[in-house]
């Protein structure tokens, strides 16, 4: 069996957390295969751990505490997180949307167990805090099949006192007044005709056996949660896709790429858009200068930026710079997440849309052309690339790097005319499709299927930035997302 590491957040109730941990390690599957299960028990107390969960209490501090604990456990390499706190499960979905490690659903575990033992339509009693009772947590999980009832007014007050009072279970008093108060509440539920009594506070597990011996049909929530966790075979929720972007290469092209991701996303509200984490790092050494003149090597800067994006939880990395892809093959083996290769995606797009019959023109920096990365991708796809002759390549470089070029902030005038001359040159040489193979070039001329030429004909202009944006949006579709138990590289297209 593959090794599985559970993280247990114990600080929301030290005794209940310890009880869950004990029931985990003594469960039959764990005892049978002890090498297959590892447990990290985090007993860092929540500052308001003794505060009663009444109807007016705020969850903000608890949410932030639990999220921090989840992040800490995730960084320590756990595969699943156990959260023994019913109040925290009222906001479990909020936490899960920001985490890559699944929180095992305690309520789902309870529902699964109840479905095995209870009669359909049965009345279920719930012993819970005022907050959990008001939240409708149990109705959300059980009301479709069962009737839910709670102790009456005075008996509910007994429950709160039994858990949070000076002589309550949280204070370590597992007999005496606490048990008597809980017994009164169970008696109240039995008068309402309940078949089973469900825990809505994890501390109920600490006195569960005492109440059972008195004849009350109380379920041991921690035992049920432990059993569910160690037999938990579901792969967990789908990851939330987060796109990491190596920005600043160049700065305007990064903004253009992000805009194209937004415009390519089918969305009707803010929440439908893709999460993006961007490091705008213009200090990455110039890629073309290194490739042509052996100036400062950008490899380490590119790699360091990618690693920071990886540590921020990116599912995949986009580099909106064609020339930077000359360094991708050196960087990729040292990353746990894929770099989506803009060049191979562009060539694949052209092949699917226009076939391989005619040569394809390439407008790019001299560094990109010298590196051969576009030509390698094209050759692998059966496409012939055509670069401008030297005089027209100089016009392309002027449009990009010139005093009035696009990197200097210009998109009209001399740079636009120089780029048009290069396009006309490739079209006259036989190209019907031309790649705008520098991310600044689409700032001058946009992608189009009908760029008008001086002779009255037209050519197709393909924007690799737009191709990359569309592909990244596709990776974020639910059917393409990896499960939380999988690494992103197992499911993201390995076009890198």
Secondary structure, 3 states (H helix, E strand, C coil): CCCEEEEEECCCCHHHHHHHHHHHHCCHHHHHCHHHEEEEEECCCCCCCCCCCCCCCCCHHHHHHHHHHHHHHHHCCCCEEEECCCCHHHHHHHHHCCCCCEEECHHHHHHHHHHHHCCCCCEEEEEECHHHHHHCHHHHHHCCCCEEEECCHHHHHHHHHHHHCCCCHHHCCCCCHHHHHHHHHHHHHHHCCCCEEEEECHHHHHHHHHHHHCCCCECCHHHHHHHHHHCCCCCCCECCCEEEEEECCCHHHHHHHHHHHHHHCCCCCHHHCCEEEEEECCCCCCHHHHHHHCCCCCHHHHHHHHHHHHHCCCCEEEECCCHHHHCHHHHHHHCCCEEECHHHHHHHHHHHHHCCCCCEEEECCHHHHHHCHHHHHHHHCCCCEEECCHHHHHHHHHHHHCCCCHHHCCCCCHHHHHHHHHHHHHHHCCCCEEEECCCCHHHCCCCEEEEECCCCCEEEEECHHHHHHHHHHHHCCHHHCCECCCCHHHHCCCCC
